[in-house]
Amino acid sequence: MRIRAGKPENSQTVRQWALRGRVPKEGAKPSYIWLDGNRNPRSIYYLEEDTREMTPEEDAAFKESERIKDEQRKEHMRKMREKKKCKSVQ
C-alpha cells in the first residue's frame, strides 16, 4: 500500500481563501492538489503566504458570483420540491 502525503494543515482552496478576502498571488504554486478517481484535479489548495488581499473590485465580483450561485441553488431546490410534490399527488 502506498501512503500519499496529506494536504498541509494551513492550506485552503481558492474559494475558502476568497471567503476570507484573499486570492492566490500571480504565479503562486499550489501546496496540494486533490485528484479525483481519473487523476483530474478536483481541488487546488494554497498556503496563506501564497495569497494576497483582494481588491475591492475582486471582492465585489466574488460576492456577486456567490449570490448568483446561491439563487441558482435555491431555484434548483424549489423545482425539486415541486417535482416531488407532483409525484406524491399522483
DSSP file (Angstrom, degrees, kcal/mol; ACC not computed):
  #  RESIDUE AA STRUCTURE BP1 BP2  ACC     N-H-->O    O-->H-N    N-H-->O    O-->H-N    TCO  KAPPA ALPHA  PHI   PSI    X-CA   Y-CA   Z-CA
    1    1 A M              0   0    0      0, 0.0     2,-0.4     0, 0.0     0, 0.0   0.000 360.0 360.0 360.0 132.5    0.0    0.0    0.0
    2    2 A R        -     0   0    0      2,-0.0     2,-0.6     0, 0.0     0, 0.0  -0.795 360.0-147.0 -94.5 134.8    1.3    3.4   -0.9
    3    3 A I        -     0   0    0     -2,-0.4     2,-0.4     3,-0.0     3,-0.0  -0.900  10.5-153.7-104.1 124.0    0.8    6.3    1.5
    4    4 A R        -     0   0    0     -2,-0.6    -2,-0.0     1,-0.1     2,-0.0  -0.802  24.8-109.1 -98.7 135.3    0.3    9.7    0.0
    5    5 A A        -     0   0    0     -2,-0.4    -1,-0.1     1,-0.1     2,-0.0  -0.337  37.5-124.3 -60.6 140.4    1.2   12.8    2.0
    6    6 A G        -     0   0    0      1,-0.2    -1,-0.1    26,-0.0     3,-0.1  -0.240  33.7 -80.4 -80.3 172.3   -1.8   14.7    3.1
    7    7 A K        -     0   0    0      1,-0.1    -1,-0.2     2,-0.1    25,-0.1  -0.423  57.3 -91.2 -71.6 147.8   -2.6   18.3    2.4
    8    8 A P    >   -     0   0    0      0, 0.0     3,-1.8     0, 0.0    -1,-0.1  -0.345  33.4-125.2 -59.3 139.5   -0.8   20.9    4.6
    9    9 A E  T 3  S+     0   0    0      1,-0.3    -2,-0.1    -3,-0.1     0, 0.0   0.826 106.9  47.4 -55.8 -38.2   -3.0   21.8    7.6
   10   10 A N  T 3  S+     0   0    0      2,-0.0    38,-0.5     0, 0.0    -1,-0.3   0.194  89.4 106.6 -95.9  16.9   -2.9   25.5    7.0
   11   11 A S    <   -     0   0    0     -3,-1.8     2,-0.3    36,-0.2    36,-0.2  -0.680  46.2-172.6 -96.0 153.6   -3.8   25.4    3.3
   12   12 A Q  E     -A   46   0A   0     34,-2.4    34,-2.9    -2,-0.3     2,-0.1  -0.927  26.3-103.3-138.2 159.7   -7.2   26.3    1.8
   13   13 A T  E  >  -A   45   0A   0     -2,-0.3     4,-2.5    32,-0.2     5,-0.2  -0.310  41.9-102.0 -75.4 168.5   -8.9   26.1   -1.6
   14   14 A V  H  > S+     0   0    0     30,-0.7     4,-2.5     1,-0.2     8,-0.2   0.910 124.6  48.6 -58.3 -43.4   -9.3   29.2   -3.7
   15   15 A R  H  > S+     0   0    0      2,-0.2     4,-2.3     1,-0.2    -1,-0.2   0.916 109.3  52.0 -65.5 -42.2  -13.0   29.6   -2.6
   16   16 A Q  H  > S+     0   0    0      1,-0.2     4,-0.6     2,-0.2    -1,-0.2   0.908 112.5  45.8 -61.1 -40.8  -12.1   29.2    1.1
   17   17 A W  H ><>S+     0   0    0     -4,-2.5     5,-2.3     1,-0.2     3,-1.1   0.909 109.8  55.0 -66.5 -40.2   -9.4   31.9    0.7
   18   18 A A  H ><5S+     0   0    0     -4,-2.5     3,-2.0     1,-0.3    -2,-0.2   0.878 101.1  57.8 -61.4 -37.5  -11.9   34.1   -1.2
   19   19 A L  H 3<5S+     0   0    0     -4,-2.3    -1,-0.3     1,-0.3    -2,-0.2   0.749 108.0  48.7 -63.1 -21.4  -14.4   33.8    1.7
   20   20 A R  T <<5S-     0   0    0     -3,-1.1    -1,-0.3    -4,-0.6    -2,-0.2   0.279 126.8-102.5 -98.9   7.8  -11.6   35.3    3.8
   21   21 A G  T < 5S+     0   0    0     -3,-2.0    33,-2.6     1,-0.3     2,-0.3   0.770  84.5 114.6  80.7  26.3  -11.0   38.1    1.3
   22   22 A R  E   < -C   53   0B   0     -5,-2.3    -1,-0.3    31,-0.3    31,-0.2  -0.924  41.1-170.1-129.9 154.3   -7.8   36.6   -0.2
   23   23 A V  E     -C   52   0B   0     29,-2.4    29,-2.9    -2,-0.3    -8,-0.0  -0.954  38.5 -87.8-135.7 156.1   -6.8   35.3   -3.6
   24   24 A P  E     -C   51   0B   0      0, 0.0    27,-0.3     0, 0.0     3,-0.1  -0.352  48.2-110.9 -62.5 143.6   -3.7   33.4   -4.9
   25   25 A K    >   -     0   0    0     25,-2.8     3,-2.1     1,-0.1     2,-0.1  -0.358  46.1 -81.4 -68.8 155.2   -0.8   35.6   -5.9
   26   26 A E  T 3  S+     0   0    0      1,-0.3    -1,-0.1    -2,-0.0    25,-0.0  -0.397 117.8   7.4 -58.1 127.1    0.1   35.7   -9.6
   27   27 A G  T 3  S+     0   0    0      1,-0.2    -1,-0.3    -2,-0.1     2,-0.1   0.549  89.7 158.0  77.6   7.9    2.2   32.6  -10.4
   28   28 A A    <   -     0   0    0     -3,-2.1    -1,-0.2    22,-0.2    22,-0.0  -0.389  38.4-130.4 -66.6 141.6    1.7   31.0   -7.0
   29   29 A K        -     0   0    0     -2,-0.1    -4,-0.1     1,-0.1    -1,-0.1  -0.783  24.5-113.0 -92.7 133.4    2.3   27.3   -6.9
   30   30 A P        -     0   0    0      0, 0.0    16,-0.2     0, 0.0     3,-0.1  -0.307  12.0-145.9 -62.1 148.5   -0.4   25.2   -5.2
   31   31 A S  S    S+     0   0    0     14,-2.4     2,-0.3     1,-0.3    15,-0.2   0.701  82.2   3.9 -85.2 -21.3    0.6   23.5   -1.9
   32   32 A Y  E     -B   45   0A   0     13,-1.2    13,-3.0   -25,-0.1     2,-0.4  -0.968  59.0-155.8-162.7 143.7   -1.6   20.5   -2.7
   33   33 A I  E     -B   44   0A   0     -2,-0.3     2,-0.5    11,-0.2    11,-0.2  -0.984  14.0-147.3-128.3 120.9   -3.8   19.2   -5.5
   34   34 A W  E     -B   43   0A   0      9,-3.1     8,-4.0    -2,-0.4     9,-1.4  -0.768  19.3-154.9 -86.9 124.0   -6.6   16.7   -4.7
   35   35 A L  E     -B   41   0A   0     -2,-0.5     2,-0.0     6,-0.3    -2,-0.0  -0.767   5.4-135.5-102.0 145.0   -7.2   14.4   -7.6
   36   36 A D    >   -     0   0    0      4,-2.7     3,-2.1    -2,-0.3    -1,-0.1  -0.190  45.7 -80.3 -82.5-174.5  -10.4   12.6   -8.5
   37   37 A G  T 3  S+     0   0    0      1,-0.3    -1,-0.1     2,-0.1    -2,-0.0   0.726 132.5  52.7 -61.2 -23.7  -10.5    8.9   -9.5
   38   38 A N  T 3  S-     0   0    0      2,-0.1    -1,-0.3     3,-0.0    -2,-0.0   0.249 120.2-108.1 -95.5  11.7   -9.5    9.7  -13.0
   39   39 A R  S <  S+     0   0    0     -3,-2.1    -2,-0.1     1,-0.3    -4,-0.0   0.746  73.7 141.5  67.5  26.0   -6.4   11.7  -11.8
   40   40 A N        -     0   0    0      1,-0.1    -4,-2.7     2,-0.0    -1,-0.3  -0.774  63.8 -97.2 -94.0 142.7   -8.0   15.0  -12.7
   41   41 A P  E     + B   0  35A   0      0, 0.0    -6,-0.3     0, 0.0     3,-0.1  -0.408  46.4 169.8 -60.3 127.1   -7.5   18.0  -10.4
   42   42 A R  E     +     0   0A   0     -8,-4.0     2,-0.4     1,-0.4    -7,-0.2   0.797  66.1   9.9-105.3 -47.1  -10.5   18.3   -8.1
   43   43 A S  E     - B   0  34A   0     -9,-1.4    -9,-3.1   -30,-0.0     2,-0.5  -1.000  63.5-154.5-138.1 137.9   -9.4   20.8   -5.5
   44   44 A I  E     - B   0  33A   0     -2,-0.4   -30,-0.7   -11,-0.2     2,-0.3  -0.957  14.0-158.3-117.0 128.2   -6.4   23.0   -5.5
   45   45 A Y  E     -AB  13  32A   0    -13,-3.0   -14,-2.4    -2,-0.5   -13,-1.2  -0.816   6.9-169.4-111.9 144.6   -5.0   24.3   -2.2
   46   46 A Y  E     -A   12   0A   0    -34,-2.9   -34,-2.4    -2,-0.3     2,-0.2  -0.949  21.2-123.4-128.9 150.1   -2.8   27.3   -1.4
   47   47 A L    >   -     0   0    0     -2,-0.3     3,-1.6   -36,-0.2   -36,-0.2  -0.549  32.5-110.7 -83.8 158.1   -0.9   28.4    1.7
   48   48 A E  G >  S+     0   0    0    -38,-0.5     3,-2.2     1,-0.3    -1,-0.1   0.872 117.4  60.8 -58.4 -38.3   -1.6   31.9    3.1
   49   49 A E  G 3  S+     0   0    0      1,-0.3    -1,-0.3   -25,-0.0    -3,-0.0   0.684 100.8  56.4 -65.4 -14.9    1.9   33.1    2.1
   50   50 A D  G <  S+     0   0    0     -3,-1.6   -25,-2.8   -22,-0.0    -1,-0.3   0.238 102.2  72.1 -97.7  12.4    0.9   32.4   -1.5
   51   51 A T  E <   -C   24   0B   0     -3,-2.2     2,-0.3   -27,-0.3   -29,-0.0  -0.786  60.7-160.0-121.7 167.4   -2.2   34.6   -1.3
   52   52 A R  E     -C   23   0B   0    -29,-2.9   -29,-2.4    -2,-0.3     2,-0.1  -0.911  36.0 -81.6-138.1 165.5   -2.9   38.3   -1.2
   53   53 A E  E     -C   22   0B   0     -2,-0.3   -31,-0.3   -31,-0.2     2,-0.1  -0.409  50.8-112.2 -65.6 143.9   -5.7   40.6   -0.1
   54   54 A M        -     0   0    0    -33,-2.6    -1,-0.1    -2,-0.1   -32,-0.0  -0.443  25.5-119.2 -72.1 150.0   -8.5   41.0   -2.7
   55   55 A T     >  -     0   0    0     -2,-0.1     4,-2.6     1,-0.1     5,-0.2  -0.498  32.5-105.9 -77.6 161.5   -9.0   44.4   -4.3
   56   56 A P  H  > S+     0   0    0      0, 0.0     4,-2.3     0, 0.0     5,-0.2   0.864 123.3  52.3 -57.1 -34.4  -12.4   45.9   -3.7
   57   57 A E  H  > S+     0   0    0      2,-0.2     4,-2.3     1,-0.2     5,-0.2   0.914 109.8  47.3 -68.5 -42.5  -13.4   45.0   -7.3
   58   58 A E  H  > S+     0   0    0      2,-0.2     4,-2.5     1,-0.2     5,-0.2   0.909 112.3  50.7 -64.1 -41.7  -12.3   41.4   -6.8
   59   59 A D  H  X S+     0   0    0     -4,-2.6     4,-2.5     2,-0.2    -2,-0.2   0.924 111.1  47.6 -62.2 -45.4  -14.3   41.2   -3.6
   60   60 A A  H  X S+     0   0    0     -4,-2.3     4,-2.2    -5,-0.2    -1,-0.2   0.906 112.4  49.6 -63.5 -41.6  -17.4   42.6   -5.2
   61   61 A A  H  X S+     0   0    0     -4,-2.3     4,-2.3     2,-0.2    -2,-0.2   0.901 111.6  48.8 -65.0 -41.0  -17.2   40.2   -8.1
   62   62 A F  H  X S+     0   0    0     -4,-2.5     4,-2.3     2,-0.2    -2,-0.2   0.938 111.7  48.4 -63.8 -46.8  -16.7   37.2   -5.8
   63   63 A K  H  X S+     0   0    0     -4,-2.5     4,-2.2     1,-0.2    -2,-0.2   0.883 111.6  50.5 -62.5 -37.9  -19.7   38.2   -3.7
   64   64 A E  H  X S+     0   0    0     -4,-2.2     4,-2.3     2,-0.2    -1,-0.2   0.916 110.2  49.0 -66.3 -42.5  -21.8   38.7   -6.8
   65   65 A S  H  X S+     0   0    0     -4,-2.3     4,-2.3     1,-0.2    -2,-0.2   0.884 111.5  49.9 -65.3 -36.7  -20.9   35.3   -8.2
   66   66 A E  H  X S+     0   0    0     -4,-2.3     4,-2.4     2,-0.2    -1,-0.2   0.891 109.5  51.7 -66.0 -39.7  -21.7   33.7   -4.8
   67   67 A R  H  X S+     0   0    0     -4,-2.2     4,-2.2     2,-0.2    -2,-0.2   0.918 111.0  47.6 -62.5 -43.6  -25.1   35.5   -4.7
   68   68 A I  H  X S+     0   0    0     -4,-2.3     4,-2.3     2,-0.2    -2,-0.2   0.923 111.9  49.1 -64.5 -44.9  -25.9   34.2   -8.2
   69   69 A K  H  X S+     0   0    0     -4,-2.3     4,-2.4     1,-0.2    -1,-0.2   0.898 110.4  51.9 -61.3 -40.1  -24.8   30.6   -7.3
   70   70 A D  H  X S+     0   0    0     -4,-2.4     4,-2.3     2,-0.2    -1,-0.2   0.913 109.7  48.7 -63.4 -43.1  -27.0   30.8   -4.2
   71   71 A E  H  X S+     0   0    0     -4,-2.2     4,-2.3     1,-0.2    -1,-0.2   0.899 111.3  50.5 -63.1 -40.1  -30.0   31.9   -6.2
   72   72 A Q  H  X S+     0   0    0     -4,-2.3     4,-2.4     2,-0.2    -2,-0.2   0.900 110.3  49.5 -65.4 -40.9  -29.4   29.1   -8.7
   73   73 A R  H  X S+     0   0    0     -4,-2.4     4,-2.5     2,-0.2    -2,-0.2   0.919 111.6  48.9 -63.1 -43.5  -29.2   26.5   -5.8
   74   74 A K  H  X S+     0   0    0     -4,-2.3     4,-2.3     2,-0.2    -2,-0.2   0.903 111.7  48.8 -63.3 -41.4  -32.4   27.8   -4.3
   75   75 A E  H  X S+     0   0    0     -4,-2.3     4,-2.3     2,-0.2    -1,-0.2   0.906 110.9  50.6 -65.0 -41.6  -34.2   27.7   -7.6
   76   76 A H  H  X S+     0   0    0     -4,-2.4     4,-2.2     1,-0.2    -2,-0.2   0.925 111.4  47.6 -61.4 -45.1  -33.0   24.1   -8.2
   77   77 A M  H  X S+     0   0    0     -4,-2.5     4,-2.3     2,-0.2    -2,-0.2   0.884 109.5  53.5 -64.7 -38.6  -34.2   23.0   -4.8
   78   78 A R  H  X S+     0   0    0     -4,-2.3     4,-2.2     1,-0.2    -1,-0.2   0.926 110.1  47.7 -60.7 -44.5  -37.6   24.7   -5.4
   79   79 A K  H  X S+     0   0    0     -4,-2.3     4,-2.4     1,-0.2    -2,-0.2   0.884 110.5  51.7 -64.6 -38.7  -38.0   22.8   -8.7
   80   80 A M  H  X S+     0   0    0     -4,-2.2     4,-2.4     2,-0.2    -1,-0.2   0.897 109.8  49.1 -65.3 -40.1  -37.0   19.5   -7.0
   81   81 A R  H  X S+     0   0    0     -4,-2.3     4,-2.5     2,-0.2    -2,-0.2   0.912 111.9  49.1 -64.8 -41.4  -39.6   20.1   -4.2
   82   82 A E  H  X S+     0   0    0     -4,-2.2     4,-2.5     2,-0.2    -2,-0.2   0.916 111.5  49.2 -62.5 -42.8  -42.3   20.8   -6.8
   83   83 A K  H  X S+     0   0    0     -4,-2.4     4,-1.8     1,-0.2    -2,-0.2   0.913 112.6  47.2 -63.6 -43.2  -41.4   17.7   -8.8
   84   84 A K  H  X S+     0   0    0     -4,-2.4     4,-1.9     1,-0.2    -1,-0.2   0.886 111.2  51.9 -65.3 -39.3  -41.5   15.6   -5.6
   85   85 A K  H  X S+     0   0    0     -4,-2.5     4,-1.3     1,-0.2    -2,-0.2   0.910 108.2  51.2 -64.4 -42.3  -44.8   17.1   -4.6
   86   86 A C  H  X S+     0   0    0     -4,-2.5     4,-1.1     1,-0.2    -1,-0.2   0.886 109.8  50.0 -63.6 -38.7  -46.3   16.4   -8.1
   87   87 A K  H  < S+     0   0    0     -4,-1.8    -1,-0.2     1,-0.2    -2,-0.2   0.874 108.9  51.5 -67.6 -36.7  -45.2   12.7   -7.8
   88   88 A S  H  < S+     0   0    0     -4,-1.9    -1,-0.2     1,-0.2    -2,-0.2   0.759 105.6  56.1 -72.9 -23.6  -46.7   12.3   -4.4
   89   89 A V  H  <        0   0    0     -4,-1.3    -1,-0.2     1,-0.2    -2,-0.2   0.818 360.0 360.0 -76.5 -31.7  -50.1   13.7   -5.5
   90   90 A Q     <        0   0    0     -4,-1.1    -1,-0.2    -3,-0.2    -2,-0.2   0.478 360.0 360.0 -69.9 360.0  -50.5   11.1   -8.3
